[in-house]
Amino acid sequence: MPQSIALVFPHQLFQDHPALEQGRPILLIEDPLFFGTDSEQPLKFHAKKLILHRASMQHWAQGKEDLTYLELPDGKSRTDLILEEHTPPGIKTLVYVDTVDFLIERRLKRFAGKRGLTLKKLSSPMFLSPDDWIEEVMGSMKKPFMKTFYQAQRKRMNILLEKDGTPVGGKWSFDDENRKKLPKTQPIPEPYSAPLDQVVSSAQKWIKERFPDAPGIRDHFNYPSTRREALQAMSLFFESRFEVFGDYEDAISTRARIMFHSVLTPPLNIGLITPQEIIDAALDAAEKNTKIPLNSLEGFIRQIIGWREFMRIIYLHHGVMERKENFWKFEREMPAAFYNGTTGIEPFDHTIQALLEDGYTHHIERLMVLGNFMLLCRIHPDAVYKWFMELFIDAYDWVMVPNVYGMSQFADGGVFSTKPYISGSNYIRKMSDFPKGDWCEIWDGLYWSFIEDHREFFASQYRLSMMVRLLDKMPNDKRTSHRKNAKNFIQKHFG
């Protein structure tokens, strides 16, 4: 009789799962935390995210011996209560892969302590950075800096380095070459679209019955829900979009949603592929195709080994503190128009409507359209976190806590971010094809009102003090107009 059991959660669908071994039974758990029915943290997830979890878990379970599939309980529940009911007698050890989730980890410890069980936590293939190295590199910094971390990561992994240890191309980052606007004549290849199979079809029907009010569109689900599909999606990206990825990495377009992005985070964040596989494939693609420029290769690798790893580390080291912070002391709730894209702000509404359809937008849309505008509207960071968690197919606590509270909303006061990421309408128009319109007046009104109301903060920041000087030089009638436009929008949507 086995004395240990493997616990597998919805975001751990690895091909070579570290907890699986011959003779060890498996509990595959439809944990309520991943379906929005958690008793402590209820959320209303996008329909496509629910479909992805259901379909990918059903696929992963196929052909595995001694696997018990624990379906989502009726009503609200939580991890430890499910384990209380379904852990077989005689089990002494729970073997699982690091969930990188504070709530699940706390519940596992609580359950194990209550039952007198041993917890055996294994490192996750979902991340690249060894724990001892993390402590070393983060301990060497007074403040966590992505730039410093990324350089150390490149050296550790020996990626894009010359023989003398200097960066290939003469610099560590080609970020300044990732900011071209998408030309009207630029051809854009079709993104990967997974075929509709019986498992996905059944998942769609299940979601329709179980979550009839889930936001977003259920139909036209085309994300990878198997490892084979994830590998196909990855291959297609490197074959057809990688070459131009770097040039238009930050571009925003109304005529193409995906453009040249990989859209690999949905399968990556549930374990269907691993970051090491993606990095190996990227380096291999660049070696085989000499047309792939360095700004594409480095820019893509930076997102995987740099930013993604850095976010996990910030979450583990500062996440508990970050989610309690509200640096600006904002209290506004998220209005309904921000959920359905009916604010009248063209770039914001367009992005939300695309999000409702796909459950996905790229990183600049997340930061500089959605997050930027929400910060200018002075919404409580908890409401912003909830909104992002609910609507994005690739959103999980470990990535959304630092990205929302730290990067997007600057609610933590600058644990790792060097400044709040806000802008007027000019930046949006510069990076996109949105025409000038009434929305510009409202956006700029919110922006300059924000600067004025927080002038002491901006004046004290070397990189931002110029905005206060520009504000002071602004004619009074222009400042009054900005105030009026901001006030009218806030009154309309926030009361």
C-alpha positions as CSV (number, residue, x, y, z in Angstrom):
1,M,0.0,0.0,0.0
2,P,1.5,3.4,-1.0
3,Q,2.5,5.7,1.7
4,S,2.9,8.8,-0.5
5,I,0.6,10.5,-3.0
6,A,1.3,13.1,-5.7
7,L,-0.8,16.3,-5.7
8,V,-1.2,18.0,-9.0
9,F,-2.8,21.4,-9.4
10,P,-4.3,23.0,-12.5
11,H,-1.2,25.0,-13.3
12,Q,1.2,22.1,-13.0
13,L,0.5,19.9,-16.1
14,F,4.2,19.1,-16.8
15,Q,5.1,16.3,-19.2
16,D,7.8,15.1,-16.8
17,H,6.1,16.0,-13.5
18,P,8.7,15.8,-10.7
19,A,6.2,14.3,-8.2
20,L,5.2,11.4,-10.4
21,E,6.9,8.0,-10.0
22,Q,6.0,4.4,-10.5
23,G,3.6,3.1,-7.9
24,R,2.7,6.5,-6.4
25,P,-1.0,7.5,-6.8
26,I,-2.0,10.9,-8.2
27,L,-4.6,13.4,-7.1
28,L,-5.3,15.8,-9.9
29,I,-7.3,18.6,-8.3
30,E,-9.7,21.0,-9.9
31,D,-8.8,23.5,-7.1
32,P,-11.5,26.2,-6.6
33,L,-8.8,28.8,-6.5
34,F,-8.4,28.3,-10.3
35,F,-12.1,28.3,-11.1
36,G,-13.2,31.3,-9.1
37,T,-15.2,29.3,-6.5
38,D,-12.7,29.6,-3.7
39,S,-14.4,30.3,-0.4
40,E,-11.8,32.9,0.7
41,Q,-11.0,34.4,-2.7
42,P,-14.0,34.2,-5.0
43,L,-13.4,35.6,-8.5
44,K,-15.3,35.7,-11.7
45,F,-12.9,34.3,-14.3
46,H,-13.0,34.8,-18.0
47,A,-14.8,31.9,-19.8
48,K,-11.8,31.1,-21.9
49,K,-9.6,30.7,-18.8
50,L,-12.1,28.3,-17.3
51,I,-12.2,26.3,-20.5
52,L,-8.4,26.2,-20.6
53,H,-8.1,24.8,-17.1
54,R,-10.9,22.2,-17.6
55,A,-9.7,21.0,-21.0
56,S,-6.0,20.9,-20.3
57,M,-6.6,18.9,-17.1
58,Q,-8.9,16.5,-18.8
59,H,-6.3,16.0,-21.6
60,W,-3.4,15.6,-19.1
61,A,-5.3,12.9,-17.1
62,Q,-5.7,10.7,-20.1
63,G,-3.5,7.5,-20.0
64,K,-2.1,8.1,-16.5
65,E,-2.3,5.1,-14.2
66,D,-3.6,5.3,-10.6
67,L,-4.9,8.9,-11.1
68,T,-7.9,10.2,-9.2
69,Y,-9.5,13.2,-10.9
70,L,-11.1,15.5,-8.3
71,E,-13.7,17.5,-10.0
72,L,-14.6,21.0,-8.8
73,P,-16.9,20.7,-5.8
74,D,-20.4,22.2,-5.9
75,G,-20.5,25.6,-4.2
76,K,-17.5,27.3,-2.7
77,S,-14.7,25.3,-1.2
78,R,-10.9,25.4,-0.7
79,T,-7.8,23.3,-1.1
80,D,-7.4,21.9,2.4
81,L,-11.1,20.9,2.7
82,I,-10.9,19.0,-0.6
83,L,-7.8,17.1,0.6
84,E,-9.4,16.4,4.0
85,E,-12.2,14.5,2.1
86,H,-10.1,12.8,-0.6
87,T,-6.7,11.9,0.8
88,P,-6.7,8.1,1.1
89,P,-6.0,6.4,4.5
90,G,-2.5,5.2,5.1
91,I,-0.9,8.1,3.2
92,K,2.0,9.6,5.2
93,T,3.6,12.0,2.7
94,L,2.1,14.5,0.3
95,V,4.5,15.0,-2.6
96,Y,3.9,18.1,-4.7
97,V,5.7,20.7,-6.9
98,D,6.1,24.3,-5.5
99,T,2.8,26.0,-6.3
100,V,4.3,29.5,-6.1
101,D,1.0,30.6,-4.4
102,F,0.9,31.8,-0.8
103,L,-2.7,30.7,-0.2
104,I,-2.2,27.1,-1.5
105,E,1.1,26.7,0.4
106,R,-0.5,27.9,3.6
107,R,-3.5,25.5,3.2
108,L,-1.2,22.5,2.5
109,K,0.8,23.2,5.6
110,R,-2.4,23.5,7.6
111,F,-3.8,20.3,6.3
112,A,-0.6,18.4,6.7
113,G,-0.2,19.6,10.3
114,K,-3.8,18.7,11.1
115,R,-3.4,15.1,9.8
116,G,0.2,14.6,10.9
117,L,1.5,14.2,7.3
118,T,4.8,15.1,5.8
119,L,5.0,17.6,3.0
120,K,7.6,17.0,0.3
121,K,7.9,20.1,-1.9
122,L,9.8,19.8,-5.1
123,S,11.2,22.6,-7.4
124,S,9.0,23.6,-10.2
125,P,10.0,23.2,-13.9
126,M,7.9,26.3,-14.5
127,F,10.9,28.5,-13.4
128,L,14.6,28.6,-14.1
129,S,16.3,30.3,-11.2
130,P,17.7,28.0,-8.4
131,D,16.7,29.1,-4.9
132,D,20.3,29.4,-3.6
133,W,21.3,31.6,-6.5
134,I,18.2,33.8,-6.0
135,E,19.3,34.4,-2.4
136,E,22.8,35.3,-3.5
137,V,21.9,37.7,-6.3
138,M,19.0,39.4,-4.5
139,G,21.1,39.7,-1.3
140,S,23.7,41.6,-3.3
141,M,21.2,44.4,-4.2
142,K,20.0,47.1,-1.8
143,K,16.9,47.4,-4.0
144,P,15.7,44.8,-6.4
145,F,16.5,45.9,-10.0
146,M,15.4,44.0,-13.0
147,K,18.4,45.3,-15.0
148,T,20.9,43.9,-12.4
149,F,19.0,40.6,-12.0
150,Y,18.8,40.1,-15.8
151,Q,22.5,40.6,-16.3
152,A,23.3,38.2,-13.5
153,Q,20.8,35.7,-15.1
154,R,22.4,35.9,-18.5
155,K,25.8,35.3,-16.9
156,R,24.6,32.3,-14.9
157,M,22.9,30.7,-17.9
158,N,25.7,31.7,-20.3
159,I,23.2,33.1,-22.8
160,L,24.2,35.6,-25.5
161,L,27.7,36.1,-24.1
162,E,31.0,36.6,-25.8
163,K,33.9,34.5,-24.7
164,D,35.1,37.3,-22.5
165,G,31.8,37.4,-20.7
166,T,30.6,40.6,-22.4
167,P,27.1,40.7,-24.0
168,V,26.7,39.8,-27.6
169,G,26.0,43.0,-29.6
170,G,27.8,45.2,-27.1
171,K,24.9,45.8,-24.7
172,W,22.7,43.8,-22.4
173,S,19.4,45.1,-23.6
174,F,18.0,46.2,-27.0
175,D,14.9,47.6,-25.4
176,D,15.3,50.9,-27.3
177,E,15.0,48.9,-30.5
178,N,11.7,47.4,-29.6
179,R,9.5,50.4,-30.0
180,K,8.6,50.8,-33.6
181,K,5.1,51.7,-34.6
182,L,3.4,49.1,-36.8
183,P,3.3,50.3,-40.5
184,K,0.0,50.1,-42.3
185,T,1.6,48.0,-45.0
186,Q,3.3,45.5,-42.6
187,P,2.1,42.0,-43.4
188,I,1.1,40.0,-40.3
189,P,1.0,36.2,-40.3
190,E,-2.0,34.4,-38.7
191,P,-1.4,33.3,-35.1
192,Y,-1.6,29.7,-34.0
193,S,-5.1,28.4,-33.6
194,A,-5.7,25.0,-31.8
195,P,-8.2,22.7,-33.4
196,L,-11.5,22.1,-31.6
197,D,-11.5,18.6,-30.2
198,Q,-14.0,16.7,-28.1
199,V,-12.4,17.5,-24.8
200,V,-12.5,21.3,-25.5
201,S,-16.0,21.0,-26.8
202,S,-17.1,19.2,-23.6
203,A,-15.2,21.8,-21.5
204,Q,-17.1,24.6,-23.3
205,K,-20.5,22.9,-22.5
206,W,-19.5,22.3,-18.9
207,I,-18.4,26.0,-18.5
208,K,-21.7,27.1,-20.0
209,E,-23.7,25.1,-17.5
210,R,-21.5,25.7,-14.5
211,F,-20.5,29.3,-15.1
212,P,-23.3,30.9,-17.2
213,D,-22.3,34.4,-16.1
214,A,-18.6,34.1,-16.7
215,P,-17.3,37.2,-18.5
216,G,-15.9,37.0,-21.9
217,I,-16.7,34.9,-25.0
218,R,-16.7,31.1,-24.7
219,D,-16.8,30.4,-28.5
220,H,-13.8,30.3,-30.8
221,F,-11.5,28.8,-28.2
222,N,-8.1,28.4,-29.9
223,Y,-5.5,28.2,-27.1
224,P,-3.3,25.1,-26.7
225,S,-4.7,22.7,-24.2
226,T,-2.3,19.8,-24.8
227,R,1.5,19.7,-24.8
228,R,1.5,18.8,-28.5
229,E,-0.5,21.9,-29.3
230,A,1.7,24.1,-27.1
231,L,4.8,22.8,-29.0
232,Q,3.1,23.5,-32.3
233,A,2.2,27.0,-31.2
234,M,5.8,27.6,-30.1
235,S,7.2,26.3,-33.4
236,L,4.9,28.5,-35.5
237,F,5.9,31.6,-33.6
238,F,9.6,31.0,-34.2
239,E,9.0,30.1,-37.8
240,S,6.6,33.0,-38.8
241,R,6.8,35.8,-36.3
242,F,10.0,35.8,-34.3
243,E,12.0,37.6,-37.0
244,V,9.9,40.8,-36.7
245,F,9.0,40.4,-33.0
246,G,11.6,42.8,-31.7
247,D,10.8,45.7,-33.9
248,Y,7.1,45.8,-33.0
249,E,7.2,44.4,-29.5
250,D,5.7,47.6,-28.0
251,A,3.4,48.5,-30.9
252,I,-0.4,48.7,-30.4
253,S,-2.7,48.1,-33.4
254,T,-6.4,48.1,-34.1
255,R,-6.0,45.9,-37.2
256,A,-4.2,43.0,-35.5
257,R,-4.4,41.9,-31.9
258,I,-1.5,39.4,-31.7
259,M,0.8,41.0,-34.2
260,F,4.2,39.3,-33.7
261,H,3.8,38.1,-30.0
262,S,4.2,34.5,-29.1
263,V,1.1,34.1,-26.9
264,L,2.9,31.3,-25.1
265,T,2.1,32.4,-21.6
266,P,-1.3,30.5,-21.4
267,P,0.3,27.1,-22.0
268,L,3.6,28.1,-20.2
269,N,1.8,29.2,-17.0
270,I,0.0,25.9,-16.7
271,G,3.1,23.7,-17.4
272,L,2.3,22.4,-20.9
273,I,5.7,23.8,-21.9
274,T,8.6,25.0,-19.8
275,P,10.7,28.2,-19.9
276,Q,13.8,26.1,-20.6
277,E,12.2,24.6,-23.6
278,I,11.2,28.0,-24.9
279,I,14.7,29.4,-24.4
280,D,16.3,26.4,-26.1
281,A,13.9,26.8,-29.0
282,A,14.6,30.5,-29.3
283,L,18.4,30.1,-29.4
284,D,18.0,27.2,-31.9
285,A,15.7,29.3,-34.2
286,A,18.2,32.1,-34.2
287,E,21.1,29.8,-35.0
288,K,19.2,28.3,-37.9
289,N,17.8,31.5,-39.3
290,T,20.5,34.2,-39.6
291,K,17.8,36.8,-40.5
292,I,16.5,36.8,-36.9
293,P,17.9,40.1,-35.5
294,L,19.4,40.5,-32.1
295,N,16.7,42.9,-30.9
296,S,14.1,40.1,-31.5
297,L,16.2,37.3,-29.8
298,E,17.4,39.4,-26.9
299,G,14.0,41.1,-26.4
300,F,12.2,37.7,-26.3
301,I,14.8,36.0,-24.0
302,R,14.7,39.0,-21.6
303,Q,10.9,38.5,-21.1
304,I,11.5,34.8,-20.2
305,I,14.7,34.6,-18.2
306,G,14.5,38.2,-17.0
307,W,11.1,39.7,-16.3
308,R,9.1,36.5,-15.7
309,E,11.7,35.1,-13.3
310,F,12.0,38.5,-11.6
311,M,8.3,38.7,-11.0
312,R,8.3,35.3,-9.3
313,I,11.1,36.4,-7.0
314,I,9.5,39.8,-6.2
315,Y,6.3,37.8,-5.3
316,L,8.1,35.4,-3.0
317,H,10.2,38.1,-1.3
318,H,7.7,41.1,-1.2
319,G,4.3,39.8,-2.3
320,V,2.7,39.5,1.1
321,M,3.7,43.2,1.8
322,E,2.9,44.5,-1.6
323,R,-0.8,43.3,-1.7
324,K,-1.4,45.3,1.6
325,E,0.0,48.5,0.2
326,N,-1.9,51.5,-1.2
327,F,0.8,54.2,-1.7
328,W,-1.5,56.7,-3.3
329,K,-4.4,56.0,-0.8
330,F,-6.9,55.5,-3.6
331,E,-10.3,54.2,-2.7
332,R,-12.4,54.1,-5.9
333,E,-14.1,50.9,-7.0
334,M,-14.0,49.4,-10.5
335,P,-17.0,50.7,-12.5
336,A,-19.0,48.4,-14.7
337,A,-17.9,50.3,-17.8
338,F,-14.3,49.1,-17.1
339,Y,-15.6,45.5,-17.3
340,N,-17.5,45.9,-20.6
341,G,-15.5,48.5,-22.4
342,T,-18.0,51.3,-22.6
343,T,-16.1,54.2,-21.1
344,G,-15.9,56.3,-24.4
345,I,-12.1,56.2,-24.2
346,E,-11.3,54.6,-27.5
347,P,-8.0,52.8,-26.8
348,F,-9.2,51.6,-23.4
349,D,-12.5,50.3,-24.7
350,H,-10.9,48.7,-27.8
351,T,-8.4,46.8,-25.5
352,I,-11.1,45.7,-23.1
353,Q,-13.4,44.4,-25.9
354,A,-10.4,42.5,-27.4
355,L,-9.7,41.1,-23.9
356,L,-13.3,40.0,-23.5
357,E,-13.1,38.1,-26.7
358,D,-9.7,36.5,-26.2
359,G,-8.7,36.8,-22.6
360,Y,-5.4,38.2,-23.7
361,T,-3.6,41.4,-24.6
362,H,0.1,42.0,-24.9
363,H,2.3,43.5,-22.2
364,I,2.2,47.2,-23.4
365,E,-1.5,47.2,-23.7
366,R,-1.7,45.8,-20.1
367,L,0.8,48.4,-18.7
368,M,0.3,51.5,-20.8
369,V,-3.3,51.3,-21.8
370,L,-5.2,49.4,-19.1
371,G,-2.9,49.9,-16.0
372,N,-2.0,53.5,-17.0
373,F,-5.6,54.6,-17.3
374,M,-6.7,52.8,-14.1
375,L,-4.0,54.6,-12.2
376,L,-5.0,57.9,-13.6
377,C,-8.6,57.2,-12.5
378,R,-7.3,56.5,-9.0
379,I,-8.9,53.1,-8.5
380,H,-8.1,51.1,-5.4
381,P,-5.2,48.7,-6.2
382,D,-7.2,45.7,-4.8
383,A,-9.9,46.4,-7.4
384,V,-7.3,46.6,-10.2
385,Y,-5.7,43.3,-9.0
386,K,-9.1,41.6,-9.0
387,W,-9.9,42.9,-12.5
388,F,-6.7,41.6,-14.0
389,M,-7.0,38.3,-12.2
390,E,-10.5,37.8,-13.5
391,L,-10.1,38.8,-17.2
392,F,-6.7,37.5,-18.3
393,I,-6.2,33.9,-19.3
394,D,-2.6,33.8,-18.1
395,A,-3.2,35.6,-14.8
396,Y,-2.0,33.9,-11.5
397,D,-1.3,35.4,-8.1
398,W,2.5,35.1,-8.5
399,V,2.6,37.3,-11.6
400,M,-0.3,39.7,-10.9
401,V,0.7,40.8,-7.4
402,P,4.0,42.3,-8.4
403,N,2.8,43.4,-11.8
404,V,-0.3,45.2,-10.5
405,Y,0.8,46.5,-7.0
406,G,4.4,47.1,-8.1
407,M,4.7,47.9,-11.8
408,S,1.3,49.0,-13.0
409,Q,-0.2,50.9,-10.0
410,F,3.0,51.7,-8.1
411,A,0.9,50.9,-5.0
412,D,3.9,49.5,-3.2
413,G,5.7,52.9,-3.5
414,G,8.5,51.5,-5.6
415,V,9.7,48.2,-4.1
416,F,11.3,47.5,-7.5
417,S,9.8,49.9,-10.0
418,T,11.7,53.1,-10.5
419,K,8.6,55.2,-11.4
420,P,4.9,55.1,-11.9
421,Y,4.1,54.2,-15.5
422,I,1.7,56.9,-16.5
423,S,1.4,59.0,-19.7
424,G,-0.8,61.4,-21.6
425,S,-2.6,60.5,-24.8
426,N,0.5,61.4,-26.9
427,Y,2.3,58.2,-25.9
428,I,-0.7,56.0,-26.8
429,R,-1.1,57.7,-30.2
430,K,2.7,57.5,-30.9
431,M,2.7,53.7,-30.3
432,S,-0.6,53.0,-32.0
433,D,-3.0,53.8,-34.9
434,F,-5.7,55.3,-32.7
435,P,-6.7,58.7,-34.2
436,K,-6.9,61.9,-32.2
437,G,-10.4,62.4,-30.7
438,D,-12.4,63.5,-27.7
439,W,-10.8,60.7,-25.7
440,C,-7.4,62.5,-25.8
441,E,-8.9,65.5,-23.9
442,I,-10.2,63.2,-21.2
443,W,-7.0,61.2,-20.9
444,D,-4.9,64.3,-20.8
445,G,-7.2,65.9,-18.2
446,L,-6.8,62.9,-16.0
447,Y,-3.0,62.8,-16.5
448,W,-2.3,66.5,-15.7
449,S,-4.7,66.4,-12.8
450,F,-2.8,63.4,-11.4
451,I,0.5,65.3,-11.8
452,E,-0.9,68.4,-10.1
453,D,-2.5,66.5,-7.2
454,H,0.7,64.7,-6.6
455,R,3.2,67.4,-7.5
456,E,5.2,67.0,-4.4
457,F,6.0,63.4,-5.3
458,F,6.8,64.1,-8.9
459,A,8.9,67.2,-8.0
460,S,11.0,65.1,-5.7
461,Q,11.8,62.5,-8.4
462,Y,14.7,63.4,-10.7
463,R,13.3,61.5,-13.7
464,L,9.8,63.0,-13.3
465,S,10.3,66.5,-12.1
466,M,10.1,67.8,-15.6
467,M,6.4,67.1,-15.7
468,V,5.9,69.5,-12.8
469,R,7.9,72.2,-14.6
470,L,5.8,71.7,-17.7
471,L,2.6,71.9,-15.6
472,D,3.8,75.2,-14.1
473,K,4.4,76.6,-17.5
474,M,1.0,75.6,-18.7
475,P,-1.5,78.4,-19.3
476,N,-4.2,78.7,-16.6
477,D,-7.1,78.2,-19.0
478,K,-5.5,74.9,-20.3
479,R,-5.1,73.7,-16.7
480,T,-8.7,74.6,-15.9
481,S,-9.8,72.7,-19.0
482,H,-7.8,69.6,-18.0
483,R,-9.4,69.8,-14.5
484,K,-12.9,70.0,-16.0
485,N,-12.5,67.1,-18.4
486,A,-11.1,64.9,-15.6
487,K,-13.9,65.9,-13.2
488,N,-16.6,65.2,-15.7
489,F,-15.3,61.7,-16.6
490,I,-14.9,60.8,-13.0
491,Q,-18.3,62.0,-12.0
492,K,-19.9,60.0,-15.0
493,H,-18.3,56.7,-14.1
494,F,-17.5,56.8,-10.4
495,G,-20.3,59.1,-9.1
